[in-house]
């Protein structure tokens, strides 16, 4: 240990040396530069002071995470960072258990399903008010669902993913939403949807205040108003989002915290250092390499999020040469998943062979994964007519994600093995929101991405990520297979759980053969937090309600 | 006797007998111990850069994920990085990239800067106003900020980083040459050349330019040091060399997550940057002392 610190101080001295040498030349040639450097330093100091002030109170939770939210209207977003915040501002009709995806009452106290599975009737909670003081009632529910159903894919991705499109679309599931009386809502479906309640419980379908929606219009996403445990207060882009306690929350005695501050600290190591320094209370996305650092600190604890995700390399199936199945299969042979997991997940992940994780009912364990075999990959490439390889862009996400703590490094490993089969890949990255938008528009050759399950159903992986209905929303790979589509729709509508699982297993065989992606890993994300934090439940969906959290 | 010697020196340079001048400069350079150390460092790095493919123990992209983050040992003298690549090989290859960026960008800025500076200094008036104000505008930005802006526009790559570094250094050379030309313009031999009807182009490139070379060489050597730092800074910010190129700044950025776990991954690229920059700075200072007539005893 002593040796290490000696070595470290040496490193610092040399780094300091470099900085000084840099300064001396720039001062002689370019005086303005030094002034600039000083300014920057002052700014960082200011920032740090501010942060320490914020975390001084024990009823304020500072949640450090890898990226800022994209939007605060949950219906507009697909990224986990946005949902982590909106989940605490809005309530859904029903919600998940603390650590699983079982269904519990929320804004609806109870519900009934008709025998044919086409009608759901929800009885709503009495006396709930939106943050702007207006009443929550059946009309508000109808207003929200009507708003989404009349939208389009450029706005409400999740609605279209989960409910088969929009009003007028052939596959649209929700035929009608009707307010029976002040506190009763009736949903009529056009076909049975087995995971309907699971879907309605998803945070993107949080009920927003109709009054606020009309008042703010386009800027609602920066002025969110729901019924949830916390009220939105302030959003500084790329820095922080501040929420304060909802004094009139319907759940008696909750929330326990006075306020929550979400701060974005993109670098995993920096975020952990801030936690160790006490600047933040919870660090999301601790690098797998760093779990021992958290365990070594006596005043910190480790939260393990149950794994329900997949990290993958999507191949845009419409762009040549990736429109060729053989090429996609060849690339599937050329990724050393075990090596990636050992190096950049510290072994806290399992290699993926299917698009959904093994915990989900319907996972097909009989699939034989494509082995890491560069010779076989070369043969397949030659068969496809690319014996000399080709050039491509390999997109790597700029921010750490739960399913991929360091996309750039994973990309470099893949780049290296691709080079060995003659495929020369250029690693490209954009700012996170741009990255998602461009990939969604099909502008990438191949892109690293992942998915954390929203509701624990196979439908939420298979249909959402790979059905042709979802091209332009969550099917970033532009993969389209009619046979698969029929199976997935059948599985979605069939009320018999055993039959559904069988259908999903069949679907995985088709996907395995077509290889629209290279499934990489199912990771076990870890978080670090202060020891005195109680009742923080790291939910498998990646976003958790902070209603019950308190400091001891 | 002393009087005579003093009179002789300028006459030599007037006759263009520059060879003797260089020998004299070298003698004075040799006396400066620090400058010789600088020269030695620079020569070592140039040698490493030129012979990199023949002397490195391993390929720069030989990933061995099983051997990642190994501390320095007899097998890997400087240890391995987070992909299990040999750091020694990568640092040596990094010298190629850094020196290449340093030399090429500085030569680029010298060519453009000299051209603009000569025009401004020789023709004066509105030509001078336009060019000089243009330099002023560029110098108003902190150089690294300007470089970041240029790279953002062109797109991040090593070539674009090189272009950006060349651009930001243009005004330094331009101004230097301009002031030099302004003073040389008054010299008698220029007047004489004009009097015999020599064309502007010939005066500029055969009389004025060669006589302004000394400060350019000094400034150029020092600018290489800055250029290397700037390239490393851009690489560190992810705006320079693209993976898997072993650029020193990028190596620093890649290994900053392992500062505690594997400090050698940061230590050695950092040392390499420091040494080359130090080498060029010492050498540049020595050259200035040797080439500046006013510093001579």
Contacts between the chains, C-beta under 8 A, distances in Angstrom:
chain1	res1	chain2	res2	distance
A	4	B	260	7.8
A	4	B	263	7.5
A	7	B	263	5.4
A	7	B	267	7.7
A	8	B	259	7.6
A	8	B	260	7.5
A	8	B	263	5.9
A	10	B	267	7.5
A	11	B	259	7.5
A	11	B	263	5.2
A	11	B	266	6.3
A	11	B	267	5.1
A	11	B	270	7.1
A	14	B	267	7.1
A	14	B	270	5.5
A	14	B	271	6.2
A	14	B	274	6.1
A	15	B	270	5.9
A	17	B	274	5.6
A	18	B	229	7.8
A	18	B	270	6.2
A	18	B	273	5.9
A	18	B	274	4.8
A	18	B	277	7.3
A	21	B	225	7.8
A	21	B	229	7.6
A	21	B	274	6.6
A	21	B	277	5.2
A	21	B	278	6.1
A	21	B	281	6.7
A	22	B	226	7.9
A	22	B	229	4.9
A	22	B	277	7.4
A	24	B	281	7.6
A	25	B	222	6.3
A	25	B	225	5.8
A	25	B	226	5.0
A	25	B	229	7.5
A	25	B	277	7.8
A	25	B	281	6.4
A	26	B	143	7.2
A	26	B	226	6.7
A	28	B	222	7.9
A	29	B	172	5.8
A	29	B	222	7.4
A	29	B	223	7.8
A	29	B	226	7.0
A	30	B	139	7.1
A	30	B	142	7.5
A	30	B	143	5.4
A	30	B	172	7.6
A	32	B	139	7.3
A	32	B	140	7.0
A	32	B	141	7.7
A	32	B	142	5.6
A	33	B	142	4.5
A	33	B	143	5.9
A	33	B	144	6.9
A	35	B	142	8.0
A	36	B	142	4.1
A	36	B	145	6.8
A	267	B	257	7.9
A	268	B	257	6.8
A	269	B	256	6.9
A	269	B	257	4.6
A	269	B	259	7.5
A	287	B	257	6.7
A	289	B	257	7.5
A	289	B	258	7.9
A	289	B	261	6.8
A	293	B	260	7.7
A	336	B	65	7.1
A	339	B	65	3.9
A	339	B	66	7.6
A	340	B	65	7.5
A	342	B	65	6.1
A	342	B	66	7.4
A	343	B	65	4.5
A	343	B	68	5.5
A	343	B	82	6.9
A	343	B	83	7.3
A	343	B	84	7.8
A	344	B	82	7.9
A	406	B	257	7.7
A	408	B	243	7.2
A	409	B	82	6.7
A	409	B	83	7.6
A	409	B	254	7.9
A	411	B	243	7.5
A	412	B	63	8.0
A	412	B	83	6.5
A	412	B	243	5.0
A	412	B	244	5.8
A	413	B	63	6.5
A	413	B	65	7.0
A	413	B	83	6.8
A	415	B	243	6.8
A	415	B	244	6.6
A	416	B	61	6.0
A	416	B	63	4.8
A	416	B	83	7.5
A	416	B	244	6.7
A	419	B	61	7.2
A	426	B	242	6.7
A	427	B	242	6.4
A	427	B	243	5.2
A	429	B	238	7.7
